[in-house]
Amino acid sequence: MFNSPLEQFQILPLLSFGVNLFDFSITNAMVTTCLGLSFFLFIFYSLLSYKLNCFPTRWQLVLESLYVSTAGLIWDSVGPQGQKYFPFIFVIFSFILISNVSGLVPYSFTITSHLIQTMVLALTVFIGVMIICASKHGFHMLSLFLPGGTSMILAFLLVPIEIVSYIFKPLSLAVRLFANMMAGHTLLKVIAGFAWAMMGSGGLLLIAHIVPLAVLVILFGLELAVALIQAYVFTILSCIYINDAIVLH
């Protein structure tokens, strides 16, 4: 009897305890999140602790490329006034990238395959964008919901539509990341289970199971590309939302 492909997404309590109605259990999702953040902090602390020299290490070159790419992304999407938001964008991009890639390790847990996790990230960006817009434009930020030159009759139709579309931005941002990661991991588990079942059947199926294994290797490479692309998409959309908050588009 094979396990369901969706069992890999179960949040399991490793240490259960609580106070009255509050649950403070330590789960596999919590441990994975802490490990991802710890790995991020450890890598940067280790590289920054090295003495500066003319010949940086390979890891330093990789992180420097990541740093420069994120800064260039903000510059292209927001402009020079968006550089002060670089630390926020860089941490979000690095955390999503580490979480996506680490989820491809066998027997690991992909926290970005849960809607609650991606929704927290999306709401963090959305609330930050609203704070930026309100602090820069005040009540004039309400012009986001009323395009310029709109007649009073059309305003009654366009304003509710703009409000609904604006509210659904964090939802679409969260669902996009969650759906892509969950679908890819589910497909990998299904094909891996299919190959295992063929291998256990023996005979010609034992030889033929090489075919789904080859497909699995190809899909693993595609899933790695999806992990990188989804981190990039989440980041660039966050930059676009910040730019919209600054210039009121």
VOBA-1610 file (N, C-alpha, C; in pm, whole numbers, padded with zeros to 5 digits, always signed):
BEGIN
Met+00086-00120+00000Met+00000+00000+00000Met+00089+00123+00000Phe+00077+00207-00102Phe+00163+00323-00115Phe+00096+00443-00049Asn+00180+00532+00001Asn+00130+00653+00065Asn+00073+00747-00040Ser-00017+00832+00003Ser-00075+00932-00087Ser+00031+01036-00122Pro+00031+01087-00246Pro+00129+01192-00282Pro+00112+01319-00200Leu-00007+01337-00139Leu-00033+01458-00061Leu+00014+01447+00084Glu+00058+01328+00124Glu+00104+01311+00262Glu+00232+01388+00290Gln+00308+01420+00186Gln+00432+01495+00205Gln+00406+01638+00250Phe+00281+01684+00237Phe+00248+01822+00275Phe+00185+01830+00414Gln+00173+01718+00484Gln+00111+01719+00616Gln+00200+01790+00717Ile+00138+01876+00798Ile+00208+01942+00908Ile+00193+01855+01032Leu+00303+01799+01079Leu+00301+01704+01189Leu+00364+01766+01313Pro+00301+01753+01428Pro+00360+01805+01552Pro+00475+01717+01599Leu+00591+01777+01623Leu+00705+01705+01676Leu+00709+01710+01828Leu+00657+01818+01882Leu+00649+01836+02027Leu+00521+01913+02056Ser+00425+01847+02118Ser+00293+01907+02139Ser+00280+01961+02281Phe+00243+02085+02290Phe+00208+02145+02418Phe+00131+02272+02392Gly+00050+02312+02487Gly-00033+02431+02471Gly-00082+02481+02605Val-00141+02601+02602Val-00196+02663+02722Val-00339+02704+02690Asn-00433+02638+02756Asn-00575+02663+02734Asn-00610+02646+02586Leu-00654+02753+02522Leu-00693+02744+02381Leu-00577+02768+02285Phe-00459+02799+02337Phe-00344+02832+02252Phe-00255+02710+02235Asp-00221+02683+02111Asp-00137+02568+02078Asp+00004+02618+02042Phe+00105+02575+02116Phe+00243+02617+02091Phe+00328+02497+02047Ser+00265+02404+01978Ser+00336+02283+01935Ser+00446+02317+01834Ile+00552+02242+01841Ile+00662+02254+01745Ile+00637+02153+01633Thr+00620+02202+01513Thr+00586+02118+01399Thr+00702+02110+01300Asn+00688+02020+01203Asn+00791+02009+01099Asn+00798+02135+01015Ala+00686+02205+00996Ala+00688+02331+00922Ala+00765+02438+00997Met+00748+02443+01127Met+00819+02541+01209Met+00969+02514+01209Val+01006+02386+01221Val+01148+02350+01221Val+01212+02383+01086Thr+01140+02354+00977Thr+01193+02384+00844Thr+01211+02533+00824Thr+01116+02613+00870Thr+01126+02759+00859Thr+01247+02811+00937Cys+01264+02761+01058Cys+01378+02805+01140Cys+01511+02762+01079Leu+01514+02641+01022Leu+01637+02595+00957Leu+01671+02679+00835Gly+01567+02716+00757Gly+01591+02799+00640Gly+01644+02936+00677Leu+01585+02997+00779Leu+01633+03127+00825Leu+01774+03117+00884Ser+01798+03010+00959Ser+01930+02991+01019Ser+02037+02971+00913Phe+02002+02893+00809Phe+02097+02871+00699Phe+02128+03002+00628Phe+02026+03082+00605Phe+02044+03211+00540Phe+02137+03301+00622Leu+02113+03310+00752Leu+02195+03395+00839Leu+02336+03340+00853Phe+02349+03206+00860Phe+02480+03146+00878Phe+02569+03168+00756Ile+02512+03151+00637Ile+02590+03167+00514Ile+02641+03310+00503Phe+02554+03407+00526Phe+02596+03546+00511Phe+02691+03589+00621Tyr+02671+03539+00741Tyr+02763+03573+00849Tyr+02900+03513+00824Ser+02902+03389+00774Ser+03030+03323+00747Ser+03107+03394+00636Leu+03036+03436+00532Leu+03104+03502+00421Leu+03147+03643+00457Leu+03065+03711+00536Leu+03102+03847+00576Leu+03215+03850+00677Ser+03235+03738+00747Ser+03342+03734+00848Ser+03479+03714+00785Tyr+03482+03675+00657Tyr+03611+03660+00588Tyr+03676+03796+00567Lys+03807+03795+00565Lys+03880+03917+00536Lys+03867+03951+00388Leu+03856+04080+00361Leu+03844+04123+00221Leu+03975+04098+00148Asn+03965+04043+00028Asn+04084+04022-00054Asn+04046+04039-00200Cys+04144+04030-00285Cys+04120+04052-00428Cys+04062+03929-00497Phe+04059+03817-00427Phe+04013+03693-00488Phe+03902+03632-00402Pro+03777+03671-00426Pro+03666+03617-00348Pro+03645+03469-00376Thr+03585+03400-00280Thr+03556+03258-00296Thr+03437+03240-00391Arg+03413+03115-00427Arg+03302+03086-00520Arg+03169+03120-00456Trp+03153+03086-00327Trp+03028+03119-00259Trp+03007+03269-00250Gln+03116+03342-00230Gln+03104+03487-00226Gln+03061+03541-00362Leu+03110+03482-00469Leu+03070+03525-00603Leu+02922+03496-00629Val+02875+03379-00581Val+02735+03344-00598Val+02645+03442-00525Leu+02678+03471-00399Leu+02595+03561-00321Leu+02606+03705-00370Glu+02723+03740-00421Glu+02738+03873-00478Glu+02652+03887-00604Ser+02647+03781-00684Ser+02561+03784-00803Ser+02414+03794-00763Leu+02376+03723-00656Leu+02240+03731-00606Leu+02208+03871-00556Tyr+02302+03929-00489Tyr+02287+04066-00436Tyr+02271+04166-00551Val+02358+04157-00650Val+02355+04250-00762Val+02228+04231-00845Ser+02186+04106-00863Ser+02065+04078-00942Ser+01941+04137-00875Thr+01933+04123-00742Thr+01819+04179-00670Thr+01819+04331-00677Ala+01937+04390-00660Ala+01947+04536-00669Ala+01909+04585-00809Gly+01953+04513-00911Gly+01917+04550-01048Gly+01768+04534-01075Leu+01709+04431-01014Leu+01565+04410-01031Leu+01486+04525-00970Ile+01527+04569-00853Ile+01459+04682-00789Ile+01481+04809-00870Trp+01600+04829-00921Trp+01630+04948-01000Trp+01544+04953-01127Asp+01529+04839-01195Asp+01451+04835-01317Asp+01302+04849-01292Ser+01252+04796-01179Ser+01109+04797-01152Ser+01062+04921-01079Val+01144+04971-00988Val+01103+05083-00903Val+01183+05210-00934Gly+01310+05193-00966Gly+01394+05309-00991Gly+01483+05340-00870Pro+01553+05452-00875Pro+01646+05486-00766Pro+01577+05505-00631Gln+01451+05547-00630Gln+01382+05568-00503Gln+01342+05437-00436Gly+01356+05326-00507Gly+01322+05197-00448Gly+01440+05127-00383Gln+01559+05183-00393Gln+01676+05117-00337Gln+01672+05108-00185Lys+01601+05197-00119Lys+01593+05189+00027Lys+01509+05071+00075Tyr+01434+05009-00017Tyr+01358+04890+00017Tyr+01433+04761-00018Phe+01559+04776-00056Phe+01639+04661-00096Phe+01651+04555+00014Pro+01681+04590+00140Pro+01693+04485+00244Pro+01567+04400+00256Phe+01451+04463+00251Phe+01324+04390+00263Phe+01305+04294+00146Ile+01326+04345+00024Ile+01307+04262-00095Ile+01410+04150-00100Phe+01533+04180-00061Phe+01639+04080-00068Phe+01615+03965+00029Val+01568+03997+00150Val+01540+03893+00249Val+01424+03806+00203Ile+01319+03868+00148Ile+01204+03790+00099Ile+01245+03698-00016Phe+01323+03752-00109Phe+01368+03672-00223Phe+01456+03556-00177Ser+01549+03583-00087Ser+01641+03479-00040Ser+01566+03371+00038Phe+01470+03413+00122Phe+01396+03316+00202Phe+01311+03224+00113Ile+01243+03282+00014Ile+01160+03200-00076Ile+01248+03107-00159Leu+01362+03159-00205Leu+01453+03077-00286Leu+01506+02959-00205Ile+01550+02984-00082Ile+01600+02876+00003Ile+01490+02776+00036Ser+01370+02826+00064Ser+01259+02737+00097Ser+01219+02650-00022Asn+01217+02708-00141Asn+01181+02631-00261Asn+01284+02525-00293Val+01411+02564-00291Val+01517+02471-00329Val+01536+02362-00224Ser+01531+02399-00097Ser+01549+02298+00009Ser+01435+02196+00009Gly+01318+02235-00041Gly+01208+02141-00048Gly+01228+02029-00148Leu+01327+02044-00237Leu+01357+01938-00333Leu+01447+01830-00275Val+01501+01854-00156Val+01584+01753-00091Val+01494+01639-00042Pro+01530+01514-00070Pro+01445+01402-00026Pro+01421+01403+00125Tyr+01299+01373+00163Tyr+01252+01366+00302Tyr+01252+01502+00371Ser+01259+01609+00293Ser+01250+01743+00351Ser+01104+01789+00344Phe+01080+01911+00389Phe+00944+01966+00393Phe+00945+02100+00321Thr+00852+02119+00228Thr+00845+02242+00150Thr+00741+02335+00213Ile+00786+02436+00282Ile+00691+02524+00352Ile+00616+02613+00255Thr+00673+02640+00137Thr+00605+02724+00040Thr+00497+02647-00037Ser+00478+02520-00005Ser+00369+02444-00065Ser+00243+02453+00019His+00244+02537+00123His+00127+02559+00208His+00077+02702+00189Leu-00051+02714+00166Leu-00111+02844+00137Leu-00096+02940+00255Ile-00099+02889+00378Ile-00089+02976+00494Ile+00048+03044+00499Gln+00153+02970+00457Gln+00288+03026+00458Gln+00304+03132+00349Thr+00259+03100+00228Thr+00271+03196+00119Thr+00180+03317+00142Met+00065+03296+00210Met-00024+03407+00238Met+00039+03504+00339Val+00112+03450+00436Val+00182+03536+00532Val+00285+03622+00459Leu+00360+03563+00367Leu+00458+03639+00290Leu+00389+03745+00204Ala+00279+03706+00138Ala+00208+03800+00052Ala+00147+03914+00133Leu+00089+03883+00249Leu+00030+03987+00332Leu+00138+04080+00389Thr+00256+04026+00416Thr+00367+04110+00461Thr+00401+04214+00355Val+00410+04169+00230Val+00437+04262+00120Val+00322+04359+00103Phe+00199+04310+00107Phe+00081+04393+00083Phe+00068+04502+00192Ile+00085+04464+00317Ile+00077+04562+00425Ile+00189+04665+00415Gly+00309+04618+00379Gly+00420+04711+00360Gly+00393+04809+00247Val+00333+04760+00138Val+00299+04848+00025Val+00196+04952+00068Met+00096+04911+00146Met-00005+05006+00191Met+00055+05112+00283Ile+00149+05071+00368Ile+00214+05167+00457Ile+00296+05267+00376Ile+00368+05217+00275Ile+00447+05306+00189Ile+00356+05406+00117Cys+00245+05356+00063Cys+00154+05441-00012Cys+00088+05545+00079Ala+00046+05504+00198Ala-00020+05596+00290Ala+00076+05701+00343Ser+00199+05662+00373Ser+00296+05758+00426Ser+00342+05857+00320Lys+00338+05817+00193Lys+00386+05905+00086Lys+00276+05995+00031His+00154+05943+00024His+00047+06017-00043His-00070+06053+00049Gly-00078+05996+00167Gly-00190+06026+00256Gly-00323+05980+00197Phe-00425+06062+00212Phe-00557+06028+00161Phe-00562+06028+00008His-00461+06089-00054His-00457+06089-00200His-00436+05950-00257Met-00397+05852-00171Met-00378+05715-00217Met-00510+05653-00266Leu-00623+05713-00226Leu-00752+05661-00271Leu-00772+05679-00422Ser-00687+05761-00483Ser-00696+05778-00628Ser-00656+05651-00703Leu-00598+05554-00630Leu-00567+05425-00691Leu-00693+05356-00743Phe-00805+05382-00678Phe-00929+05314-00711Phe-01015+05392-00810Leu-00968+05509-00852Leu-01044+05590-00947Leu-00950+05643-01054Pro-00944+05578-01170Pro-00856+05625-01277Pro-00889+05768-01318Gly-00788+05842-01357Gly-00806+05980-01397Gly-00894+05995-01519Gly-00978+06100-01518Gly-01066+06127-01630Gly-01192+06042-01634Thr-01219+05967-01526Thr-01336+05881-01523Thr-01461+05963-01490Ser-01567+05942-01562Ser-01692+06013-01536Ser-01756+05959-01409Met-01850+06037-01354Met-01915+05999-01230Met-01996+05870-01246Ile-02054+05851-01364Ile-02135+05730-01387Ile-02046+05605-01387Leu-01933+05614-01458Leu-01841+05501-01462Leu-01773+05477-01328Ala-01762+05583-01247Ala-01696+05568-01117Ala-01768+05468-01028Phe-01900+05467-01033Phe-01976+05372-00951Phe-01950+05228-00993Leu-01906+05208-01115Leu-01876+05074-01163Leu-01728+05039-01145Leu-01639+05136-01173Leu-01496+05108-01171Leu-01439+05101-01030Val-01489+05185-00939Val-01433+05187-00803Val-01448+05052-00733Pro-01568+04989-00732Pro-01576+04855-00669Pro-01486+04751-00735Ile-01475+04760-00869Ile-01389+04665-00940Ile-01243+04685-00901Glu-01198+04811-00893Glu-01060+04840-00856Glu-01032+04798-00712Ile-01128+04817-00624Ile-01109+04779-00484Ile-01095+04627-00471Val-01183+04554-00541Val-01177+04408-00535Val-01046+04356-00595Ser-01005+04411-00708Ser-00880+04368-00770Ser-00760+04400-00682Tyr-00766+04513-00610Tyr-00656+04550-00522Tyr-00648+04456-00401Ile-00764+04419-00349Ile-00767+04330-00233Ile-00719+04190-00271Phe-00746+04148-00394Phe-00709+04014-00437Phe-00562+04003-00480Lys-00488+04114-00477Lys-00346+04107-00513Lys-00267+04012-00423Pro-00278+04025-00290Pro-00201+03931-00207Pro-00247+03787-00222Leu-00377+03768-00248Leu-00427+03631-00267Leu-00368+03568-00393Ser-00365+03643-00502Ser-00307+03590-00625Ser-00157+03567-00610Leu-00091+03654-00536Leu+00053+03639-00512Leu+00080+03512-00433Ala-00004+03484-00333Ala+00016+03366-00248Ala-00021+03238-00321Val-00134+03240-00393Val-00181+03119-00461Val-00086+03079-00573Arg-00029+03175-00641Arg+00063+03144-00752Arg+00182+03063-00701Leu+00243+03107-00592Leu+00358+03036-00538Leu+00318+02901-00481Phe+00209+02900-00404Phe+00162+02776-00340Phe+00125+02670-00443Ala+00049+02709-00546Ala+00000+02612-00645Ala+00113+02552-00726Asn+00209+02634-00766Asn+00320+02583-00846Asn+00407+02485-00768Met+00436+02517-00642Met+00521+02429-00562Met+00448+02300-00527Met+00321+02310-00492Met+00247+02190-00454Met+00225+02098-00574Ala+00191+02156-00689Ala+00166+02074-00808Ala+00293+02001-00852Gly+00405+02072-00851Gly+00530+02010-00894Gly+00574+01896-00803His+00565+01917-00673His+00606+01813-00578His+00511+01694-00583Thr+00383+01720-00604Thr+00288+01610-00615Thr+00317+01524-00737Leu+00348+01589-00850Leu+00380+01515-00972Leu+00507+01431-00954Leu+00607+01486-00888Leu+00730+01410-00863Leu+00701+01286-00777Lys+00616+01303-00676Lys+00584+01190-00589Lys+00504+01084-00663Val+00413+01125-00749Val+00333+01029-00826Val+00421+00946-00917Ile+00512+01011-00989Ile+00598+00938-01082Ile+00696+00850-01007Ala+00749+00899-00894Ala+00839+00817-00813Ala+00767+00693-00760Gly+00641+00707-00716Gly+00565+00591-00670Gly+00534+00494-00782Phe+00509+00548-00901Phe+00483+00463-01018Phe+00607+00382-01053Ala+00725+00446-01051Ala+00849+00374-01080Ala+00877+00268-00974Trp+00849+00300-00848Trp+00871+00204-00740Trp+00778+00083-00754Ala+00653+00108-00793Ala+00558-00002-00811Ala+00601-00092-00927Met+00651-00035-01035Met+00699-00115-01148Met+00821-00197-01109Met+00909-00139-01031Met+01029-00211-00989Met+00993-00327-00897Gly+00892-00307-00812Gly+00853-00414-00721Gly+00776-00526-00788Ser+00724-00501-00908Ser+00648-00604-00979Ser+00738-00709-01042Gly+00864-00674-01068Gly+00957-00769-01127Gly+00931-00792-01275Gly+01007-00884-01333Gly+00990-00918-01473Gly+01030-00805-01566Leu+00952-00788-01672Leu+00980-00682-01769Leu+00958-00544-01710Leu+00865-00537-01614Leu+00840-00407-01551Leu+00961-00359-01472Leu+01041-00453-01423Leu+01163-00415-01351Leu+01260-00341-01443Ile+01262-00382-01569Ile+01349-00314-01667Ile+01283-00185-01716Ala+01150-00191-01734Ala+01079-00077-01789Ala+01069+00039-01691His+01097+00015-01561His+01084+00124-01464His+01191+00230-01485Ile+01289+00201-01573Ile+01392+00301-01605Ile+01329+00421-01676Val+01221+00396-01750Val+01156+00504-01825Val+01098+00610-01731Pro+01013+00572-01632Pro+00965+00677-01540Pro+01076+00739-01456Leu+01183+00664-01430Leu+01296+00722-01358Leu+01363+00832-01441Ala+01375+00808-01572Ala+01433+00911-01660Ala+01343+01033-01665Val+01211+01009-01671Val+01117+01121-01669Val+01127+01196-01537Leu+01148+01121-01429Leu+01160+01183-01296Leu+01281+01275-01289Val+01391+01234-01348Val+01512+01318-01349Val+01486+01447-01426Ile+01419+01435-01540Ile+01389+01554-01620Ile+01296+01648-01544Leu+01192+01591-01481Leu+01098+01673-01406Leu+01163+01736-01284Phe+01261+01667-01227Phe+01332+01725-01113Phe+01408+01851-01156Gly+01469+01844-01275Gly+01536+01963-01328Gly+01438+02076-01356Leu+01320+02039-01410Leu+01217+02141-01434Leu+01166+02199-01303Glu+01151+02115-01202Glu+01103+02164-01073Glu+01204+02257-01008Leu+01333+02229-01028Leu+01436+02320-00979Leu+01425+02456-01048Ala+01400+02453-01179Ala+01381+02578-01253Ala+01256+02652-01203Val+01149+02577-01175Val+01027+02639-01122Val+01054+02703-00987Ala+01133+02638-00902Ala+01166+02694-00771Ala+01237+02828-00785Leu+01329+02836-00880Leu+01401+02961-00902Leu+01310+03067-00963Ile+01229+03026-01062Ile+01142+03121-01131Ile+01036+03177-01038Gln+00978+03092-00953Gln+00872+03139-00864Gln+00926+03238-00760Ala+01048+03216-00714Ala+01109+03315-00625Ala+01129+03447-00697Tyr+01170+03439-00823Tyr+01190+03561-00903Tyr+01057+03630-00930Val+00953+03553-00964Val+00821+03611-00993Val+00763+03679-00870Phe+00772+03615-00755Phe+00722+03675-00631Phe+00794+03806-00603Thr+00924+03808-00627Thr+01003+03928-00599Thr+00970+04041-00696Ile+00961+04010-00824Ile+00936+04116-00922Ile+00795+04172-00907Leu+00698+04088-00870Leu+00563+04139-00846Leu+00561+04227-00722Ser+00638+04191-00621Ser+00648+04276-00502Ser+00707+04412-00538Cys+00808+04412-00625Cys+00868+04538-00669Cys+00767+04621-00749Ile+00687+04555-00832Ile+00585+04627-00910Ile+00481+04689-00818Tyr+00441+04617-00713Tyr+00343+04671-00619Tyr+00401+04791-00544Ile+00529+04784-00510Ile+00593+04898-00444Ile+00599+05018-00538Asn+00629+04993-00664Asn+00633+05102-00761Asn+00496+05165-00779Asp+00390+05081-00781Asp+00255+05133-00792Asp+00219+05219-00671Ala+00268+05179-00553Ala+00240+05257-00432Ala+00312+05390-00433Ile+00428+05395-00496Ile+00506+05519-00497Ile+00452+05619-00598Val+00420+05570-00719Val+00378+05659-00827Val+00227+05661-00847Leu+00154+05581-00766Leu+00007+05576-00774Leu-00044+05536-00911His+00006+05423-00962His-00044+05368-01089His-00159+05274-01058
//
